Amino acid sequence: MAAAGTGYRRERALALRNSSSALYNNLAVLCPPARPPRAFGAVHGTTLSLLGPEGPPRQLPARGGGSALSTPLLTQAAWCELPARVLLVLTSQRGVQMYEADGSTLVFWHALDVPEHPAVFLEIRPCRGCVGKQGRVPTEPLRALPAPLRTIRQHFGSCVSSSRGLRGSPGARGSARARPEPSLSQEAAGDLVTADDSGTLCLWSTGEEFTLLGKIPGSGCTCSSVTLWNGIVAAGYGNGQIRLWEAGTGQLRAQVSAHARWIYALDLAPLTGKLLSGAEDSFVHVWKLSRDPDTDDVEIQHCHAECVTDTQVCGARFCDPAGDTFAVTGYDLSEILCYGPA
Amino acid sequence: MSARTLPLLFLNLGGEMLYILDQRLRAQSIPGEKARKDEWTDVDRKRVMNDIISTMFNRKFMEELFKPQELYSKKALRTVYDRLAHASIMRLNQASMDKLYDLMTMAFKYQVLLCPRPRDILLVTFNHLDAIKDFIYESPAILNQVDETFRQLIETYNCLPDGEFQLIRQTLLIFFQDMHIRVSIFLKDKVQNSNGRFVLPISGPVPWGTEVPGLIRIFNHKGVEVKRTEFTTAGNYVTPQREGSFELYGDRVLKLGTNMYSVSRPVETHMAGSSKNLASRAKENTVPNPLAKEELNFLARLLGGLDIQKPAGGETGFRLNLFTTDEEEEHAAQTRPEDLSYKVINIEATQEPGRRAELSRILGELEVAEPRPGSAEKGEDLLALMDGL
């Protein structure tokens, strides 16, 4: 095994109230910098299994659309660290819900107008909010919000109103990732990348409006998870491959036969460029991305492999910005497995 | 989630049901001349299989099935299989029906989990249909019905992209979530652990279209490959030899979905021991079901399409036992954990008299077509359904 960094070992398993569903990127971790992870969340059907820093594990149900309709299935959950506060955002077949970080209070709910095209992917990073849709996008205006939430609505609103451009191929799903870029290259100040079922990647610049900067055409293989680091797009595909693309030019820089099955989760540790990948083949891999500033060479090395026996991994996240610790969950697993430095 | 999941779920579960019924009927059959009045013969077995298969594949029923719709609960779906299993001269007690449904669902859960590619769920379905055609090859009319459905499957699903199949698979996995019933044939073959979870091998052929893990290729900014490195893991994978056929006839290559039961291997199930997962499922069972009205409508539409034939007068029903003895069946009925029982759906009284009348009529029509005298349980089930209206 090529060892380009520290190894890891399993530290502990945290019990959830429910098992995790087989959904892409199905693990949310709240890890404020310089502190141990505060909370975890994994979607189970119509509820979110929540594990806070103290107290027993809990459940947060999705909001229904009315008494005649069945409770909608949740598709993803993530913590959004905005400048003033942290929100817990849930996307479902029926819309988007935002809660206080501990899941105690619902602060905002946006219902989608077209029930056949649910909100499915979500990634929220500081200062930006982005919620995508399967196929079509909502066009109705947002509800009025109380004053303290206006900042959030502004960001969310800009996303919703221009998310017409976030449409991938019809009926597509996928994932989106935005990252605050401290060192953006001159030509492409992209800080959001989206992916869809056809494998097409779109690079956006976020602001008052979302601007499409470029597209990397897909080859028909679904891209289920995508992340952005240092001008490099890292994408995980249904055929088990990880590909690294140059964000500015769309050039393929690396191709890894990483997994034997569909990749479900990718995460990135921004301080070190470590990449975490989890797939249906029961494996979780840690990789190291690097970019030589002089030669512009892009490298990816394999650091570590973990096999989660008899489990199809559906969620994998780093628990600190340097990537020294990570957490994993899988389909039908009622636990979150935590790994730390060996 | 996907609105195209139901046909695949229904056909595969139906296929597993037929495998199990066929195995039990063969195990319990007696040579024709020696049979007493209440014992099975080979002729009876073929007749039961023909009746069930022709009911399952009837055109009106298939039309309803293929309409884009959400998946309903396990309870609602079980009602449909209950009706199907009783589409002939055979009848099953509650305990046997429970066991049958457990086996069917665990078998298909296993197949969905182990499918190499999401698209291979279609190959699993084709395996089931190929076997069904073998059961009724002597009846050209029924064979035609099955081929029609086969063609409809090909037309509906062959063109779907992989991402859509993965969505179907994820929808199915939500349906099967938290089911860990232990099946003896799986335990013996070491495909299931004693905790009820399936063994996921990390060796063998990779899915068609996937490369064996291990290679890293680096390209420069002009797109020229400049470096290759390798990494190793505990997995032991090989390249697959060929892809299965998605045509009406062909070698499917995949073994998932073929008949794993044989007369000499009686199949038992064990309820998983109490675990915290069961707590959440028990909660799901006791909370009044807000879906009940929708589910009843779905059932009415689906069952309305079931064309149950009444056999020639004077015949009594034969009871099939999924257990080895009657005592075992009785014991299983009494000891089944409360939260794992497939109770009749709790139906809230609907306020619309027009809807109520319509449903009563449809259910009433089904009642009249029933071929079985002395089948107290089935009658009770229907009455319970109608009482709730």
Interface residues (C-beta under 8 A of the other chain):
Chain A: M1 A2 A15 R17 N18 S19 S21 A22 L23 H44 G45 S67 A68 S70 T71 L73 Q93 E116 G171 A172 R173 G174 D196 D197 S198 G220 C221 T222 S224 G238 N239 G240 Q241 E246 T249 Q251 L252 R253 A254 Q255 V256 S257 A258 H259 A260 R261 W262 D281 S282 F283 H285 D296 D297 V298 E299 I300 Q301 H302 A305 C307 T309 D310 T311 Q312 Y331 D332 S334
Chain B: M1 A3 E70 L113 P116 R117 P118 P161 D162 G163 E164 Q166 L167 R169 Q170 L173 I174 Q177 D178 H180 N193 R197 F198 V199 L200 I202 V206 P207 G209 T210 E211 V212 P213 G214 L215 I216 R217 I218 F219 N220 H221 K222 G223 T229 E230 F231 T232 T233 A234 G235 Y237 K276 N277 S280 P290 L291 K293 E294
